[in-house]
Amino acid sequence: VAPATPVCEVPSSAMTGTVVQMSCKETEGSPPSEYQWYRNGVALLEKTGTGSARAANITYTMNKKSGTLLFNTVTKNDTGEYFCEASNGIGLSQKCSVKRMQV
């Protein structure tokens, strides 16, 4: 079954240095969907635990299975327009509406 349009939860504003968690979920896809987050139209990289993520100044952890995007300490650089995409290899992937977070 192709995924449904996911529901995204993105805070509209956050204080610098706080923890922010965004979530993305859809329940119709079978097999279960994987989730990809985007900021300003650019796919966010998945942190793999290697040094490359740190070198790229990545301040978040993205879990493709659960759809969560967790910022341990948000910075002004994390301000932007976020959306996520659900895909399971069947039918078209589905995106939620874009939501802006101001840090």
N, C-alpha and C positions, 0 to 999 in steps of 0.2 A: 504494500500500500504506500503510495506517495505521501510525503509529509504534508501536514496542514501548515497554515501560516503560523509561525511561532509567536508566542507572547514574550516580549522583551521588557525587562524592568531595568530602567536606567534612571539614576537620580538626576534631577534637573540641576542641582548644585551640590558642591562638596567643598569642605575646608581643606586647604593645603595641609598635607601631612597626615590626613585621616585615612582610615581604611574604608574602601568602597567596594561593594560587591554588586555586580550586575548579573542578571540571570536571563536565560533564554530557554523556552520549553515549548514543545508541541507533543501531543499525545497520540496522534492518529497514525503516524508513520510506522510501518512494519517491513523490514527490521527497524529497530529504534534509530532515530536520526543522530547524526553527529552535527555539531554546531561550530560555526566559524564566525568570530566577531570581526567587525570592521570599524575603523575610525576614519572619518572624513573620506570614506570610499576606499580605503586601503586595508587589505587583509592584515590582521594582527598576527604576528609570529607566535607559534607555540613555544613556550619555554621548555627546553629539553633537559635542563640541568647541566648543560655544558657551558664552557666559558663564553661561547659566542653570544648568548643572550645577554650576559652582563656587559659585554663589549658594546652591544647595541643599545645600552641604556634602557633595557626593558624593566619596567617597574610593576609588572602585573604577572599573574598566572592565569592561563586560559585552560579550561578543561573541556575538551571537545565532546566528551561523552555526556557530562552533566549540563553543559551549556553555561557554566559560570565563568565570569571574568572577574578576578579579584585583584584589586590594587592594594598593596600593603601600605604604601604612603603615596597618595596622589600628589602630583605637582601641577603647576600651571600648564605644563606641556601636555597634560592629559585632557585638557579642555578640548571639546570637539563634538562632532556628530557621530553617534554610535548606532550601529544596527547589527543584527546577527542573521545568519542564514542557516537553515536546517536542510540537510540532505541525507538520503539513505541509499542513493544509487538507483532509486525507482522514481520515474516521473521527473518533473522539474523540481529543483530546489526552491524553497520558499524563504522570503525575507520578511522581517517585521519592519514596521515603519521606523524611520530615522528619529532618534531622540538626542537632543543636545544636552551635554553635561558641562556646566561652567564651574571651573575650580577657582 
